[in-house]
Amino acid sequence: MSRSGPGENGQTWLILGASSAIARAFALAAGERGAAVLLAGRDREDLERTAADIRVRTGVRVDVVPFDALDYAGHDATVALCREQTDSLNVFLAFGLMPSQDDCDASFEAVRQTLETNYLGAVSILSRLAPLLETQCQSRMGQNRVVVVGSVAGDRGRLKNYVYGSAKAGLHTYLQGLRARLCRTGVSVLTVKPGFVDTAMTWGLPGLFLVALPTTVAQAIFRHLDRGRDVVYVPGFWYFIMLILRHIPERIFKRLSL
Ligand SMILES: NC(=O)c1ccc[n+]([C@@H]2O[C@H](COP(=O)([O-])OP(=O)(O)OC[C@H]3O[C@@H](n4cnc5c(N)ncnc54)[C@H](OP(=O)(O)O)[C@@H]3O)[C@@H](O)[C@H]2O)c1
């Protein structure tokens, strides 16, 4: 792969977990804003299709790179590839797994995979990308950005998905520390907490309400990036729903079938 360089707006976005519906929408929105895109994920065929689509619609440079969140040892190679490709790296992390709580209760393997993918996998790649982002930001006096998709599920442990929720809660806390570290060199870290989004992850699940489209989520993320926000709920009304949920006393909350 030849060096892609930044897109016409001077930026390159690395999209981790790029076959996610939210990631695809974000990658297209990044291309529409003139950024070059590196699509990283496990399903090469799917990523090549997305890459072709973004190229046709936007004319920006789009490359596909292999990435598995669970292949911790391979994450150094992803970072090396980014270093070779661009000196203006931005990162969008979207990969994740959400098995049902019943599956987690039935098998520790589901628990392990959920925690490893959503928490350890994210921490592994972000901690390895951090020094590169710091160096690039200092040497260009630019502003490199990190956007990570967490979840409202990380705000409170619920009966119906507390394994997934606890992985996202851990991720949110890790991001608070990473933000404090990276802001010293001008790198911003945005934690995105979506409510329900219409993707493969939620397809066919009962009891969904106020479901947002992936494109709505992607557009909202760019608006929040432009405003320099640190933590956002998407769509914004989830801030108020979670404010109420977080304040229900534990003695009542533990009896709710949520
Ligand atoms: N949908 C919602 O309602 C909702 C709400 C709140 C937060 N979120 C979060 O939004 C993010 C994106 O999810 P989505 O809704 O867009 O669902 P999705 O379409 O199912 O995307 C999840 C992606 O994660 C990838 N992934 C899973 N394990 C991986 C691994 N080991 N290495 C690399 N990639 C891996 C999958 O890749 P493969 O194609 O290779 O399996 C898939 O592309 C997730 O972090 C999710 O937790 C979603």
The ligand as an SDF file (V2000), in Angstrom:
LIG
                    3D

 48 52  0  0  0  0  0  0  0  0999 V2000
  -26.5130   -0.4280   18.0810 N   0  0  0  0  0  0  0  0  0  0  0  0
  -26.7550    0.1470   19.2710 C   0  0  0  0  0  0  0  0  0  0  0  0
  -27.9200    0.3080   19.7190 O   0  0  0  0  0  0  0  0  0  0  0  0
  -25.6070    0.6460   20.0930 C   0  0  0  0  0  0  0  0  0  0  0  0
  -25.9050    1.4140   21.2320 C   0  0  0  0  0  0  0  0  0  0  0  0
  -24.8680    1.8870   22.0210 C   0  0  0  0  0  0  0  0  0  0  0  0
  -23.5600    1.6120   21.6650 C   0  0  0  0  0  0  0  0  0  0  0  0
  -23.2910    0.8570   20.5600 N   0  0  0  0  0  0  0  0  0  0  0  0
  -21.8890    0.5860   20.2420 C   0  0  0  0  0  0  0  0  0  0  0  0
  -21.6460    1.0250   18.9170 O   0  0  0  0  0  0  0  0  0  0  0  0
  -20.5180    0.3250   18.4140 C   0  0  0  0  0  0  0  0  0  0  0  0
  -20.8120   -0.1140   16.9860 C   0  0  0  0  0  0  0  0  0  0  0  0
  -21.8280   -1.1000   17.0110 O   0  0  0  0  0  0  0  0  0  0  0  0
  -22.9920   -1.1840   15.9260 P   0  0  0  0  0  0  0  0  0  0  0  0
  -24.2500   -0.8470   16.6090 O   0  0  0  0  0  0  0  0  0  0  0  0
  -22.6030   -0.4170   14.7160 O   0  0  0  0  0  0  0  0  0  0  0  0
  -23.0690   -2.7360   15.6720 O   0  0  0  0  0  0  0  0  0  0  0  0
  -22.4600   -3.6880   14.5600 P   0  0  0  0  0  0  0  0  0  0  0  0
  -22.9000   -3.2190   13.2160 O   0  0  0  0  0  0  0  0  0  0  0  0
  -22.8100   -5.0690   15.0050 O   0  0  0  0  0  0  0  0  0  0  0  0
  -20.9010   -3.4640   14.6780 O   0  0  0  0  0  0  0  0  0  0  0  0
  -20.0800   -4.0940   15.6180 C   0  0  0  0  0  0  0  0  0  0  0  0
  -18.7510   -4.2620   14.9350 C   0  0  0  0  0  0  0  0  0  0  0  0
  -17.7710   -4.7020   15.8700 O   0  0  0  0  0  0  0  0  0  0  0  0
  -16.8880   -5.5110   15.1280 C   0  0  0  0  0  0  0  0  0  0  0  0
  -16.1220   -6.4180   15.9700 N   0  0  0  0  0  0  0  0  0  0  0  0
  -16.5830   -7.3020   16.8820 C   0  0  0  0  0  0  0  0  0  0  0  0
  -15.5470   -7.9900   17.3940 N   0  0  0  0  0  0  0  0  0  0  0  0
  -14.4360   -7.5290   16.7650 C   0  0  0  0  0  0  0  0  0  0  0  0
  -13.0700   -7.8370   16.8540 C   0  0  0  0  0  0  0  0  0  0  0  0
  -12.6060   -8.8000   17.6890 N   0  0  0  0  0  0  0  0  0  0  0  0
  -12.1920   -7.1690   16.0840 N   0  0  0  0  0  0  0  0  0  0  0  0
  -12.6160   -6.2130   15.2320 C   0  0  0  0  0  0  0  0  0  0  0  0
  -13.9060   -5.8750   15.0820 N   0  0  0  0  0  0  0  0  0  0  0  0
  -14.8010   -6.5230   15.8540 C   0  0  0  0  0  0  0  0  0  0  0  0
  -17.7830   -6.3180   14.1930 C   0  0  0  0  0  0  0  0  0  0  0  0
  -16.9670   -6.7610   13.1320 O   0  0  0  0  0  0  0  0  0  0  0  0
  -17.2630   -8.1210   12.2940 P   0  0  0  0  0  0  0  0  0  0  0  0
  -18.1180   -7.6490   11.1530 O   0  0  0  0  0  0  0  0  0  0  0  0
  -15.9050   -8.5570   11.8850 O   0  0  0  0  0  0  0  0  0  0  0  0
  -17.9610   -9.0680   13.2310 O   0  0  0  0  0  0  0  0  0  0  0  0
  -18.8040   -5.2660   13.8000 C   0  0  0  0  0  0  0  0  0  0  0  0
  -18.4150   -4.6030   12.6320 O   0  0  0  0  0  0  0  0  0  0  0  0
  -20.2550   -0.8290   19.3790 C   0  0  0  0  0  0  0  0  0  0  0  0
  -19.1370   -0.4900   20.1930 O   0  0  0  0  0  0  0  0  0  0  0  0
  -21.5050   -0.8780   20.2260 C   0  0  0  0  0  0  0  0  0  0  0  0
  -21.2350   -1.3860   21.5190 O   0  0  0  0  0  0  0  0  0  0  0  0
  -24.2910    0.3710   19.7640 C   0  0  0  0  0  0  0  0  0  0  0  0
  1  2  1  0
  2  3  2  0
  2  4  1  0
  4  5  1  0
  4 48  2  0
  5  6  2  0
  6  7  1  0
  7  8  2  0
  8  9  1  0
  8 48  1  0
  9 10  1  0
  9 46  1  0
 10 11  1  0
 11 12  1  0
 11 44  1  0
 12 13  1  0
 13 14  1  0
 14 15  2  0
 14 16  1  0
 14 17  1  0
 17 18  1  0
 18 19  2  0
 18 20  1  0
 18 21  1  0
 21 22  1  0
 22 23  1  0
 23 24  1  0
 23 42  1  0
 24 25  1  0
 25 26  1  0
 25 36  1  0
 26 27  1  0
 26 35  1  0
 27 28  2  0
 28 29  1  0
 29 30  1  0
 29 35  2  0
 30 31  1  0
 30 32  2  0
 32 33  1  0
 33 34  2  0
 34 35  1  0
 36 37  1  0
 36 42  1  0
 37 38  1  0
 38 39  2  0
 38 40  1  0
 38 41  1  0
 42 43  1  0
 44 45  1  0
 44 46  1  0
 46 47  1  0
M  CHG  2   8   1  16  -1
M  END
$$$$
